[in-house]
Structure formats: C-alpha cells, structure tokens
C-alpha cells in the first residue's frame, strides 16, 4: 500500500513531509523516502538522516525556519537540535501528534 501524501486535508492521519510541518508542531517520524534530487548520493543522505536519529517512531519538534521561511529548518529530535536543508527535510515523512 503506498504512503499517503500531504494534500492539506485530514492532516491528523496524513504522512506529511517535515518541511511542511508548522513551527512548534510535534510529529512522529514514519519513514524516510527516496529523492531524485540527491541522485546517486540519496542512499548516503538517507543513512545520515538515520544516524542523526530520524528513525521510524522517533518524536520530533519543528523549532523554526530560516529567514522568510527558508533554509535551514531547525528540528529537535532525541533531545538534540539540528538544522536541515529543505531538500533533506522533504525526505522525512511524519504524522502530527494529536494534542
């Protein structure tokens, strides 16, 4: 069964790319998906994200965004803060935590 993608409707159950989560939101990582943007380096980028703790089931919080909502995207996961480029954040799919 293919993953649901975020279209703005029913955000509580949709798999939302990390870069589309609002500031301050908490979410659970569902999976890291492939991205043609990284070409032959995609596997290495995926591995690096996993090494940083972006594993299925991990809870994250979006801390903020760069100037005018651009790079970097500041995220807290496993008690550590990271700055991700938008292209990296697009690879991480998550589900919003319910209040």
C-alpha angles and dihedrals in degrees: 000000000000120000119261113247127213115264098156096261123105092002091177093074104023123105102243124196109242093240090062097054115107122248112274095021122136120215143167120239112243102176147326112243132203120262125199088207090080095046113188090358095062094100091052092049090049091050091049092051090051091049089053090056103264092139129144109278096023116131118229138180127209106229099181151300136257124262112316091003095298134122134353109051109201114218134176116212127164090356094303128107121225135181112218130189114240091248090056093046090052088065093060115082118195143172119230116246112242115241 
